[in-house]
């Protein structure tokens, strides 16, 4: 998913991480072209796909932050990418009525 911020386009993965920070996305050889592409390649090769991408795809949202259930148990499990402290801050913000623009 891409966001246009000013004159800069930023690619965000289904997990909510900025792709430019991902070492697989940044490498020069066999570079990742985003969630859709990389998970399709993994699926074709018989590998496990990203749990966050699979979940967001199944719920019809572009990334976890846009899901009504964020943060869910998937974010607290062994595949967690955010710290529990960061997730708890998001929970508190949601409880106070903070929402991301959809």
C-alpha positions in Angstrom: 0.0 0.0 0.0 1.4 3.4 -0.9 0.8 6.7 0.8 1.6 10.1 -0.7 3.1 12.4 1.9 3.9 15.7 0.4 5.7 14.8 -2.8 7.1 11.5 -1.5 5.4 8.1 -2.0 5.9 5.7 0.9 5.3 2.0 0.6 3.7 0.4 3.7 3.5 -3.3 4.2 0.3 -5.1 5.4 2.0 -5.2 8.9 2.2 -1.5 9.0 6.0 -1.3 8.7 7.5 1.2 6.2 8.9 -1.1 3.4 12.0 1.1 3.0 13.1 -0.1 6.4 12.8 -3.8 5.5 16.1 -5.5 4.5 14.4 -7.7 1.9 12.7 -4.8 0.3 16.0 -2.8 0.1 18.3 -5.4 -1.3 19.5 -4.9 -4.9 19.2 -8.6 -6.1 15.9 -10.3 -6.0 14.4 -7.2 -4.5 10.9 -7.5 -2.9 8.2 -5.6 -4.8 5.8 -5.4 -1.9 3.4 -7.6 0.0 1.3 -8.8 -2.9 4.3 -9.8 -5.0 6.4 -11.4 -2.3 3.5 -13.4 -0.7 2.5 -14.7 -4.2 6.1 -15.8 -4.8 6.2 -17.5 -1.4 2.9 -19.2 -2.0 4.0 -20.4 -5.5 7.2 -21.9 -4.0 5.3 -23.7 -1.2 6.5 -21.5 1.6 4.5 -20.0 4.4 3.2 -16.5 3.6 3.2 -13.5 6.0 0.7 -14.0 8.8 -0.1 -10.3 8.8 -0.6 -10.1 5.1 -2.8 -13.2 5.1 -4.9 -11.8 8.0 -5.4 -8.3 6.5 -6.2 -9.9 3.1 -8.8 -12.1 4.7 -10.4 -9.2 6.5 -10.4 -6.9 3.5 -8.1 -4.2 4.9 -4.9 -2.9 3.4 -2.9 -3.0 6.6 -3.3 -3.9 10.3 -3.7 -0.3 11.4 -6.9 -0.1 9.4 -8.5 -3.1 11.0 -11.2 -2.6 13.7 -9.5 -5.3 15.8 -6.0 -3.8 15.8 -4.0 -4.7 17.8 -5.2 -8.3 17.9 -3.6 -11.4 19.4 -1.5 -11.9 16.2 0.5 -8.9 17.3 1.3 -10.3 20.7 2.3 -13.7 19.5 5.7 -15.1 18.4 5.5 -13.2 15.1 5.1 -9.9 16.8 6.8 -6.9 15.1 5.8 -4.2 17.6 6.7 -4.1 21.3 3.9 -4.8 23.7 4.4 -1.2 25.0 3.7 0.2 21.6 0.6 -1.9 21.1 -0.7 -0.9 24.5 -0.3 2.8 23.5 -2.4 2.1 20.4 -5.0 0.4 22.5 -5.2 3.4 24.9 -5.5 5.8 22.0 -8.4 3.7 20.5 -10.1 3.6 23.9 -10.0 7.4 23.9 -11.6 7.6 20.4 -8.5 8.1 18.3 -8.9 6.6 14.8 -6.8 6.5 11.7 -8.3 8.1 8.6 -9.7 5.4 6.4 
